[in-house]
């Protein structure tokens, strides 16, 4: 059984902190705040809708806030006794998948990321001329804020998954028949 001071628990708490920070930012945006809204990397046509507070974007902020709440609970489920009621395989698949996707996002093969931003800023992949200044602005922000954040967050998810994979505690079914 894991104890409160077990070092294997801290990646899950770090994951909770990153997830909560992201969720709180999305909540603030859903409630009308412009915090970091203009720094989110996306296509220019979508950016116009986002900055105009299009209903779909506001709804997406609420959905991302709800997903963050679920993410916090998911990370906690890997280290809290009540998490034993959840299917272990589901927790493992979800934590590993989230970690890998966030790391891939931070590197760049699935959109913006360290590679794509560096290519834009060095001129190896020049953006369309009409959006060049905006593309460099967003690439700079993504390279200095979002990609490192997603890399750390993804590393925490994968470390949480790895720690959870290595747990030897017996997991009890949610409902045991009375004897």
C-alpha positions in Angstrom: 0.0 0.0 0.0 1.3 3.4 -0.9 1.9 6.0 1.8 1.2 9.7 1.8 4.9 10.5 1.4 5.6 8.0 -1.3 7.6 9.7 -4.1 5.6 7.8 -6.7 2.6 9.9 -5.9 4.1 13.3 -6.8 3.9 13.0 -10.6 0.1 12.6 -10.2 -0.1 15.7 -8.0 2.0 17.6 -10.6 -0.3 16.4 -13.3 -3.2 17.7 -11.2 -1.6 21.1 -10.9 -1.0 21.5 -14.6 -4.4 20.2 -15.4 -6.0 22.5 -12.9 -4.0 25.5 -14.2 -5.1 24.8 -17.8 -8.7 24.3 -16.6 -8.8 27.5 -14.7 -7.5 29.4 -17.7 -10.3 27.9 -19.8 -12.9 28.7 -17.1 -11.6 32.3 -17.1 -11.9 32.4 -20.9 -15.4 30.9 -20.8 -16.4 33.7 -18.3 -15.2 36.4 -20.7 -11.5 36.9 -19.8 -9.0 37.5 -22.6 -6.2 35.9 -20.6 -3.8 34.4 -23.2 -6.6 34.1 -25.8 -4.6 36.1 -28.4 -1.6 33.8 -27.8 -3.3 30.5 -28.8 -1.9 29.2 -32.0 -4.5 28.6 -34.7 -5.4 29.3 -38.3 -6.2 33.0 -38.9 -9.8 32.4 -39.9 -10.4 30.5 -36.6 -8.6 33.1 -34.7 -11.0 35.8 -35.9 -14.0 33.7 -34.6 -12.2 33.1 -31.4 -11.4 36.7 -30.7 -15.0 37.6 -31.6 -16.1 35.2 -28.9 -18.0 33.0 -31.3 -20.5 30.7 -29.5 -18.6 27.6 -30.6 -15.4 28.9 -29.0 -17.1 29.8 -25.8 -18.7 26.4 -25.7 -15.3 24.8 -26.3 -13.9 26.7 -23.3 -16.6 25.2 -21.1 -15.9 21.7 -22.5 -12.2 22.1 -21.9 -12.9 23.2 -18.3 -15.1 20.1 -17.8 -12.3 18.0 -19.4 -9.8 19.5 -17.0 -12.0 18.6 -14.0 -12.2 15.0 -15.3 -8.4 15.1 -15.8 -7.7 16.1 -12.2 -9.9 13.3 -11.0 -8.3 10.9 -13.3 -4.8 11.7 -12.1 -5.9 11.6 -8.5 -7.5 8.2 -9.1 -4.1 6.7 -9.8 -2.9 7.5 -6.2 -6.0 7.7 -4.1 -7.8 4.7 -2.5 -11.1 5.6 -4.1 -9.4 5.2 -7.5 -9.3 1.4 -7.0 -13.0 1.4 -7.8 -12.2 2.4 -11.4 -11.1 -0.1 -14.0 -7.3 -0.2 -13.9 -7.0 -0.8 -17.7 -9.1 2.3 -18.4 -6.8 4.4 -16.1 -3.7 3.1 -17.7 -4.9 3.6 -21.3 -6.1 7.1 -20.6 -3.1 8.3 -18.7 -0.6 6.9 -21.2 -2.6 8.3 -24.2 -2.9 11.8 -22.7 0.8 11.8 -21.9 1.9 10.7 -25.4 -0.5 13.1 -27.2 0.7 16.0 -25.2 4.3 15.2 -25.8 3.6 14.8 -29.5 1.8 18.2 -29.5 4.7 19.9 -27.8 7.2 18.5 -30.3 5.2 19.3 -33.4 4.1 16.4 -35.5 0.4 17.1 -34.8 0.3 20.8 -35.4 2.2 23.5 -33.6 5.1 22.6 -31.5 8.9 23.0 -31.0 9.7 21.7 -34.5 7.1 23.7 -36.4 7.6 26.9 -34.5 11.4 26.7 -35.0 10.9 26.1 -38.7 8.5 29.2 -39.0 10.9 31.4 -37.0 14.0 30.4 -38.9 12.3 30.7 -42.3 12.6 27.0 -43.2 8.8 26.9 -43.4 7.7 30.4 -44.3 4.0 31.2 -43.6 1.8 32.9 -46.2 2.9 36.5 -46.7 -0.4 37.9 -45.5 -0.1 36.2 -42.2 3.7 36.2 -41.7 3.8 38.6 -38.8 1.0 36.8 -37.0 2.5 33.4 -37.6 5.9 34.6 -36.2 4.1 36.1 -33.2 2.2 32.9 -32.5 5.2 30.7 -33.1 7.2 32.7 -30.6 4.5 32.3 -28.0 4.0 28.7 -28.7 7.8 28.0 -28.6 8.2 29.9 -25.3 5.0 29.0 -23.4 2.6 26.4 -24.9 5.0 23.8 -26.2 7.1 23.7 -23.0 3.9 23.6 -21.0 2.5 20.7 -23.0 5.9 18.9 -22.8 6.0 19.2 -19.0 2.3 18.3 -18.7 2.7 15.3 -21.0 5.8 14.1 -19.2 3.9 14.3 -15.9 1.0 12.3 -17.4 3.4 9.6 -18.7 5.3 9.5 -15.4 1.9 9.2 -13.6 1.0 6.4 -16.0 4.4 4.7 -15.5 4.2 5.0 -11.7 0.6 3.6 -11.8 1.8 0.7 -14.0 4.3 -0.2 -11.4 1.9 -0.2 -8.5 1.7 -3.6 -6.8 -1.3 -2.9 -4.7 -4.3 -5.2 -5.1 -7.2 -3.5 -6.8 -10.5 -4.5 -5.4 -13.7 -4.7 -7.5 -16.1 -1.8 -7.0 -18.8 -4.1 -5.5 -18.1 -7.2 -3.6 -20.8 -9.7 -2.9 -21.8 -10.0 0.7 -21.0 -13.4 2.3 
